[in-house]
């Protein structure tokens, strides 16, 4: 079981969003297949090859079983296959998401960004395959991705102040602002301007959260990040 709060949040938030919008057994099984694949990747990172194999087979089997029940399954099939391949090769990068963000080589940050975007795209593929409107769901997912990128930057900055050997993310602000601008533009184009406010919600998180002062604050920030992601998802589902 992975211990890092970031990975749990990046995987769970888009899945909860899709299931909240389309709470069917088919979508639930699709979400479960992603969770099993997530566990398989983490088992592989821990060199537990046999466990990773069984979890991977279980996840892939579920992903295939729901295909006949999906109105448009092609995107889901391609998405899950890409997820499996990315997980297989990405697991060779031991520095990714081990709960010590900012300590390892700089490339690890971009793998973390890929994890945020990848889980969102995979959940998007599941939702669209299940019949949710592609334009609206894409807008919501992009807003969620921007929200989570803001979290990756801000939490890393806070941890770098109180934990030894940590560093911030210098490219973070540019990517966060760029993704936020894209989210706002897409929301206006899709006729759902409220979805463009998701990145701005992170400003409220920053303003209402006590800054890190000691190493003990790391856990508080990590758990708080998951709670705010859940709030963001709940607001989108409630507004749908």
C-alpha positions in Angstrom: 0.0 0.0 0.0 1.6 3.3 -1.0 2.1 5.7 1.9 2.5 9.0 0.1 -0.6 11.3 0.3 0.1 12.9 -3.1 -0.2 9.7 -5.2 -3.4 8.7 -3.4 -4.9 12.1 -4.0 -3.9 12.3 -7.7 -5.4 8.9 -8.4 -8.5 9.2 -6.2 -9.7 12.7 -7.1 -10.4 12.2 -10.8 -12.0 8.8 -10.1 -14.3 10.2 -7.5 -15.2 12.9 -9.9 -16.2 10.5 -12.6 -18.1 8.2 -10.3 -19.9 11.1 -8.6 -21.1 12.2 -12.0 -22.0 8.7 -13.3 -22.5 6.4 -10.2 -23.1 3.1 -12.1 -21.7 -0.4 -11.5 -19.8 -0.2 -14.8 -18.0 3.0 -13.8 -17.3 1.6 -10.3 -15.7 -1.5 -11.8 -13.7 0.7 -14.1 -12.5 2.8 -11.1 -11.6 -0.4 -9.3 -9.5 -1.6 -12.3 -7.5 1.6 -12.1 -7.0 1.2 -8.3 -5.8 -2.3 -8.8 -3.4 -1.2 -11.5 -2.2 1.6 -9.2 -1.5 -1.1 -6.5 0.3 -3.2 -9.1 2.6 -0.4 -10.1 3.5 0.3 -6.4 4.1 -3.4 -5.8 6.4 -3.4 -8.8 8.3 -0.4 -7.4 8.8 -2.3 -4.2 10.2 -5.3 -6.2 7.2 -7.5 -5.3 6.9 -9.0 -8.8 4.5 -11.8 -8.1 2.1 -9.5 -6.2 2.4 -6.9 -9.0 1.5 -9.6 -11.6 -1.6 -10.8 -9.8 -2.8 -7.2 -9.2 -2.1 -6.2 -12.8 -3.9 -9.2 -14.2 -6.9 -8.5 -11.9 -7.0 -4.8 -13.0 -6.7 -5.6 -16.7 -9.4 -8.3 -16.4 -11.9 -5.8 -14.9 -11.0 -3.2 -17.5 -11.8 -5.7 -20.3 -15.0 -7.0 -18.6 -16.6 -3.6 -18.6 -15.9 -2.9 -22.3 -19.2 -4.5 -23.6 -21.2 -2.3 -21.2 -19.6 0.9 -22.4 -21.4 2.9 -25.2 -18.0 4.0 -26.7 -15.2 1.8 -25.3 -12.4 2.6 -27.7 -11.0 5.5 -25.7 -11.2 3.5 -22.5 -9.4 0.5 -24.0 -6.6 2.7 -25.4 -6.4 4.7 -22.2 -6.0 1.6 -19.9 -3.5 0.0 -22.2 -1.4 3.2 -22.1 -1.8 3.3 -18.3 -0.5 -0.3 -18.1 2.5 0.5 -20.3 3.3 3.8 -18.5 3.1 2.1 -15.1 5.3 -0.8 -16.2 8.1 1.5 -17.4 7.5 4.3 -14.9 8.0 1.9 -12.0 11.6 1.7 -12.9 12.0 5.3 -11.7 12.5 4.7 -7.9 12.5 8.4 -7.2 8.9 9.0 -8.3 6.3 9.6 -5.6 8.1 8.0 -2.6 6.8 10.6 -0.2 10.1 12.6 -0.4 9.2 15.1 -3.2 12.1 17.5 -3.9 14.9 15.3 -2.7 15.6 13.2 -5.7 16.7 14.1 -9.3 14.9 16.9 -11.0 13.3 14.6 -13.5 11.2 13.0 -10.7 9.0 16.2 -10.6 8.0 15.7 -14.2 7.0 12.1 -13.5 4.8 13.5 -10.7 3.3 16.0 -13.1 2.7 13.1 -15.5 1.0 11.1 -12.8 -1.4 14.0 -12.1 -2.2 14.4 -15.8 -2.3 10.7 -16.5 -4.8 9.8 -13.9 -7.0 12.7 -15.0 -6.9 11.5 -18.7 -7.6 7.9 -17.7 -10.6 9.0 -15.6 -11.7 11.2 -18.5 -11.5 8.2 -20.9 -13.7 6.1 -18.5 -16.2 8.9 -18.1 -16.6 9.6 -21.8 -16.8 5.9 -22.6 -19.6 5.6 -20.1 -21.6 8.4 -21.8 -20.6 11.6 -20.0 -20.3 14.7 -22.3 -16.7 14.9 -23.4 -16.5 18.8 -23.5 -17.9 19.3 -20.0 -15.9 16.5 -18.4 -12.7 17.7 -20.1 -13.3 21.2 -18.7 -13.8 19.8 -15.2 -10.7 17.6 -15.5 -8.5 20.4 -16.7 -9.6 22.5 -13.7 -8.8 19.6 -11.3 -5.4 19.1 -12.9 -4.6 22.8 -12.5 -5.8 22.6 -8.8 -3.5 19.6 -8.2 -0.5 21.2 -9.9 -1.0 24.2 -7.6 -0.9 21.8 -4.7 2.2 20.1 -5.9 4.0 23.5 -6.1 2.8 25.0 -2.8 3.2 21.9 -0.7 6.7 21.4 -2.0 7.5 25.0 -1.2 6.2 24.6 2.3 8.1 21.4 2.9 11.3 22.8 1.7 11.2 25.3 4.5 10.9 22.8 7.3 12.4 19.5 6.1 16.1 19.0 5.4 17.3 18.3 1.9 14.1 19.4 0.3 13.8 21.9 -2.6 11.0 23.9 -4.2 9.9 23.7 -7.8 11.1 26.6 -9.8 9.1 25.8 -12.9 5.9 25.3 -10.9 4.4 28.8 -11.1 4.6 29.0 -14.9 3.0 25.6 -15.3 0.3 26.4 -12.7 -0.6 29.7 -14.2 -0.6 28.3 -17.7 -2.9 25.4 -16.8 -5.2 27.8 -14.9 -5.4 30.1 -17.9 -6.2 27.1 -20.1 -8.8 25.9 -17.6 -10.6 29.3 -17.6 -10.5 29.6 -21.3 -11.9 26.1 -21.8 -14.6 26.7 -19.2 -15.7 29.9 -20.9 -15.8 28.1 -24.3 -17.8 25.2 -22.9 -20.3 27.5 -21.3 -19.4 26.4 -17.8 -17.5 29.4 -16.3 -17.9 28.0 -12.7 -15.5 25.2 -13.6 -12.8 27.7 -14.4 -12.9 28.8 -10.8 -11.4 25.5 -9.6 -7.8 26.7 -9.7 -8.8 29.8 -7.8 -10.1 27.6 -5.0 -6.5 26.7 -4.3 -5.9 30.3 -3.3 -8.5 29.9 -0.6 -6.6 26.8 0.6 -3.4 28.8 0.9 -5.0 31.7 2.6 -6.8 29.5 5.2 -4.0 27.1 5.9 -1.4 27.7 8.6 2.1 27.8 7.0 4.5 25.0 7.9 6.7 25.9 10.9 8.1 22.5 11.9 8.7 19.1 10.4 5.6 17.8 12.1 3.5 20.0 9.8 4.3 17.8 6.8 1.6 15.3 7.7 -0.9 18.1 8.3 -0.2 19.6 4.9 -0.4 16.2 3.1 -3.7 15.2 4.7 -5.1 18.7 4.2 -4.2 18.5 0.5 -6.4 15.4 0.2 -9.3 17.1 2.0 -9.2 20.1 -0.3 -9.1 17.9 -3.4 -12.2 16.1 -2.0 -13.9 19.5 -1.6 -13.0 20.5 -5.2 -14.5 17.2 -6.5 -17.6 17.7 -4.3 -18.2 21.2 -5.6 -17.9 20.0 -9.3 -20.3 17.1 -8.7 -22.7 19.3 -6.8 -22.8 21.9 -9.6 -23.4 19.3 -12.3 
